[in-house]
Amino acid sequence: RLDGANSDTAGDYINTVGKDELVEVLRELGEESYAVKIADFIIENRAIKPIETTFQLRDIIYRAYPAHKRFGKVHPATKTFQALRIAINGELTHLLKALEDLPQFLSPNGRMLIISFHSLEDRIVKQAFKKLADTGGYSLINKKPIIPGAPELAINPRSRSSKLRIIKRTI
């Protein structure tokens, strides 16, 4: 957990969140195509019995997915778990704050490297780095993100969605 003072758990959240908020979190933070159906299944199931384990939640999400979409290389629950993690930890807020503070902490000729694993994170980093480069005093080391090649993917398949961006302070 990024904020140790926050005692809310994913279990608390999933068992109390309203449908509209849950759909928004799944759509916006998880880019989940089946957000409404997943939210409906979660709300129906928790009305019968609180969701207490990640296995229960995983199974609920799995059942919400259309049968022909359940067997891809990524588990159907992946986007939902990611969205919940981002929402509960306030990850995008922390990322924005870190990028906002970057100018005061990066020394001249210092470099900041950020690896993102989600398109929302990458978009935020890309825009922040571009803004800094456009204002002067910073240069983008790589115009396009560095992505894993075949050798990296062979030994570390989880790196498949990672993107590395680098900026350098020039003054």
C-alpha positions in Angstrom: 0.0 0.0 0.0 1.4 3.4 -1.0 -0.4 5.2 1.9 0.0 3.3 5.1 -2.4 5.7 6.8 -5.2 4.5 4.6 -6.8 1.5 6.3 -9.4 0.9 3.6 -8.9 -2.5 2.0 -9.9 -3.8 -1.4 -12.4 -6.0 0.4 -14.0 -3.0 2.1 -14.1 -1.1 -1.2 -15.5 -4.0 -3.3 -18.3 -4.7 -0.7 -19.4 -1.1 -0.3 -18.8 0.8 -3.5 -21.8 1.9 -5.5 -22.4 0.6 -9.0 -21.8 3.9 -10.9 -18.5 4.4 -9.1 -17.4 0.8 -9.7 -18.2 1.0 -13.4 -16.3 4.3 -13.7 -13.2 2.8 -11.9 -13.3 -0.3 -14.1 -13.7 1.7 -17.3 -11.4 4.5 -16.6 -8.6 2.9 -14.6 -8.9 -0.7 -15.9 -10.0 0.1 -19.4 -12.4 -2.8 -19.0 -14.8 -3.4 -21.8 -17.2 -5.4 -19.6 -17.3 -2.9 -16.7 -21.1 -2.8 -16.4 -21.5 -6.5 -16.5 -18.7 -7.1 -14.0 -20.1 -4.4 -11.7 -23.6 -6.1 -11.9 -22.1 -9.5 -11.1 -20.1 -8.1 -8.1 -23.1 -6.3 -6.7 -25.4 -9.3 -7.1 -22.9 -11.7 -5.5 -22.1 -9.4 -2.5 -25.8 -9.0 -1.8 -25.9 -12.7 -1.1 -22.6 -12.9 0.7 -19.7 -10.4 1.2 -16.8 -11.0 -1.1 -14.0 -12.1 1.3 -11.2 -13.4 -0.9 -9.5 -12.6 -4.2 -10.4 -16.0 -5.4 -14.1 -15.3 -4.9 -13.7 -12.0 -6.8 -11.7 -13.6 -9.6 -14.4 -16.3 -10.0 -17.2 -13.6 -10.1 -15.3 -11.6 -12.8 -14.7 -14.8 -14.8 -18.4 -15.6 -14.8 -19.2 -12.0 -15.9 -17.0 -12.4 -19.1 -18.5 -13.8 -22.3 -17.5 -17.4 -22.6 -15.5 -16.8 -25.9 -13.4 -14.1 -24.2 -12.3 -16.2 -21.1 -9.3 -17.9 -22.6 -6.9 -15.3 -23.8 -3.3 -14.9 -22.7 -4.5 -12.5 -20.0 -6.9 -13.6 -17.3 -10.3 -11.8 -17.4 -9.8 -10.5 -13.9 -6.5 -8.8 -14.6 -7.9 -5.4 -15.7 -10.4 -5.4 -12.7 -7.7 -6.1 -10.1 -5.5 -3.5 -11.7 -8.2 -0.9 -11.6 -9.0 -1.6 -8.0 -5.3 -1.4 -7.0 -4.9 1.9 -8.8 -8.1 3.3 -7.3 -7.5 2.1 -3.7 -3.8 3.1 -3.6 -4.4 6.4 -5.4 -1.6 5.5 -7.7 -2.3 8.1 -10.4 -2.4 10.8 -7.8 1.0 9.7 -6.4 2.4 9.6 -9.9 1.2 13.1 -10.7 2.6 14.4 -7.5 6.0 12.8 -8.2 6.1 14.3 -11.7 5.0 17.7 -10.3 7.9 17.6 -7.8 10.5 16.4 -10.4 12.0 19.8 -11.2 13.0 20.5 -7.6 14.6 17.2 -7.0 16.4 16.4 -10.3 20.0 17.8 -10.4 21.5 19.3 -13.5 22.4 16.5 -15.9 20.3 14.2 -13.8 18.0 11.7 -15.4 14.6 10.4 -14.4 13.6 7.0 -15.7 10.0 5.9 -15.3 8.7 2.5 -16.2 4.9 2.4 -16.7 2.8 -0.7 -17.0 -0.5 0.8 -17.9 -1.6 3.1 -20.7 -3.0 5.7 -18.2 0.3 5.9 -16.4 2.2 6.1 -19.6 0.0 8.9 -20.9 0.6 10.9 -17.7 4.4 10.4 -17.9 4.5 11.2 -21.6 2.6 14.4 -21.2 4.5 15.5 -18.1 7.9 14.8 -19.8 6.8 16.6 -23.0 5.6 19.6 -21.0 9.0 19.8 -19.2 10.9 19.5 -22.5 8.8 22.2 -24.1 9.5 24.7 -21.3 13.2 24.3 -21.7 15.9 22.9 -19.3 15.0 19.3 -20.0 15.4 17.0 -23.0 13.7 13.7 -23.8 16.3 11.0 -24.1 14.0 8.8 -26.1 11.2 10.2 -28.3 9.4 6.9 -28.2 9.2 4.7 -25.2 11.6 1.8 -24.9 9.6 -1.5 -24.8 10.9 -5.0 -24.1 12.3 -7.0 -26.9 11.9 -10.7 -27.6 14.8 -11.8 -25.3 13.3 -9.9 -22.4 9.8 -11.2 -23.1 11.2 -14.8 -23.2 12.6 -14.5 -19.7 10.1 -12.1 -18.3 6.7 -12.3 -19.9 5.2 -9.9 -17.3 7.2 -7.1 -18.9 5.0 -7.2 -22.0 3.1 -4.0 -21.2 6.1 -2.1 -19.8 7.3 1.2 -21.3 10.4 3.1 -20.2 10.6 6.8 -20.7 13.7 9.0 -19.8 14.1 12.7 -19.4 17.3 14.6 -18.6 17.7 17.9 -16.9 20.0 20.1 -19.0 20.4 23.1 -16.8 
